[in-house]
Amino acid sequence: MASSAAGGVVIVGSGLIGRSWAMLFASGGFEVKLYDIEQEQITNALENIRKELKMLEQSGSLKGSLSAEQQLSLISGCSNIAEAVEGAMHIQECVPENLDLKKKIFAQLDRIVDDRVVLSSSTSCLMPSMLFAGLVHVKQCIVAHPVNPPYYVPLVELVPHPETAPATMDRTHALMKKIGQSPVRVLKEIDGFVLNRLQYAIISEAWRLVEEGVVTPCDLDLVMSDGLGMRYAFIGPLETMHLNAEGFLNYCDRYSEGMNRVLKTFGPVPEFSRATVEKVHQAMRMKVPDDPRHLAARRQWRDDCLMRLAKLKSQLQPQ
């Protein structure tokens, strides 16, 4: 049976999210075992991690106090799950977003871990009550949902199963803080968690505005990138309300009537019809061609921007 005494971390799944988690935990000085079913996948993942850590070090963007080589020395691969989890205190599942597959993985883990290991899923939308149903170690189970790309965007949503022990939430919160992430406690499970519910609300109204011919797709994105997104990079919507008047109560006194009037004009949930899909698709292709080379270059540009924004935010902590 796996013991948590040694304090290692196991990543189950060596895809993009799994590699990012491995890098984050190594940046915090944790010994990391990267598990996957195929040795070739593990080998490729370790090589990708090596290249990325070296690149981050060269650009001065490497997280943590250890060098790239020191961090790399903490990460190893393993294709035997029982061996991988031996000595783990935290297991982070990162397999594809498929309920049956994830349930199979957690059932397997449930049979081989002890009563102290935290079992955590990176799922972005599967409810903990479905994911962890029937597990003996359900009190040790939690969702730790990162934001893509996790290395550059620090938010992690911690979502409990109804039976998750408070200590599991506390331990995971502390661990995320230790590796430089920004954990938030979702106090009870809800479909979509918090980030995606907010994101989908924005997408829904964005879709309606484009569909109804109010604004073009590119100008819609500009409203976010050069408008709301600039302040939301530093403060959230509730603090924005607080600062945009003489405090929160004053904002509600001033603007609640207008907000109610506008909100009542919102339409139903869009059907995401083909006509608007094609309209937005063509606008996005004009901006970024959808072939692998152009998409990869744009993602790299995005990640560089996020990296620089993260540096700026760390320098501009509130007094």
C-alpha positions, 0 to 999 in steps of 0.5 A: 500500500502506498504511503504518504510519508515521503511527501512525493507528488504523482501526476497521472497522465503526461499530456499538456496539463500533466506536464504543466503540473509536473513543472509546477510541483518541481518548481516548489521543490517536490519530487514528481513521478509522471505516470502514463501507460506507455513508456514512449509517452513518458519519454516524450513528455520528459523531453518536452518538459526539459525543453520548456524548463530550459527555455523558461530559464533562458528567458528569466521566467522559470518559477521557483528558486531551483535551476532548470536542471535541479527541477528536472532532477526531481521529475521522473517517469513511471509506467507502473501505477502501483510503483508510481504512487508509492510514497505519494502524499498528493496524486494529481489526475490529468487524463482526458476529460472522459468520466468513465476513464477518470472513474476507472483511474480513481477506482484503481487508485482507491485500491492501492493508496493509504488513508493520507494521500490526497486524490485530486482531479484536474477535471474542468467540468465533471462533478465530484459527486459523479467522479468520486462516487463509491470510493472508499477514500472519498474523504481524501478526494477533491477537484483541483481544476487549473486554468489552461495554460496552468504554468502561466495562469495561477488560478486553481479551483478547489471543488469538494465532493459532499463527503470531502474532509475539510482537512483535504481542502486545507491541505490542497489549498496549502500545497497550491499556495506553496507552488505559487498557484492561486487556489480558490475554495468552491464551497460546494459543487456546482455544474461548471464550477465558478470559472466556466460559469463566468466564462460561459455567461460572457460567451453567451452574451458575446454570441447574442451580440454578434448574432444580432448584428450589434458588433463584429466578432473582432470588435467584440473581442476588442471590448474584452482585451482592451476594455474589461479584460484590462481591469479584470487582470488585476481586480474582479467584477465585485471590486470593480463595482466597489471602486467605480463608485463611492464604495459597493453600496453607493454603486448599487444605489446608483446603477442597480436600476440600469443593470436590471433594465439591461439584464432583462433584455438578455435573450435565452441561451444561444443555440450556437447556430451554424450561421453565426458559427461560420461568421465567427469562424471566418473572422477568427481565421482572418485574424489567426489562420487555423492551420497548426503552424499559425495556431501554435505561434499565436498560442506561444504569443499568448503564453509570452503575454501571460508570462509578462503579465504574471511578472508585472502583477507580482511587481504591482502587489497592492500596498 
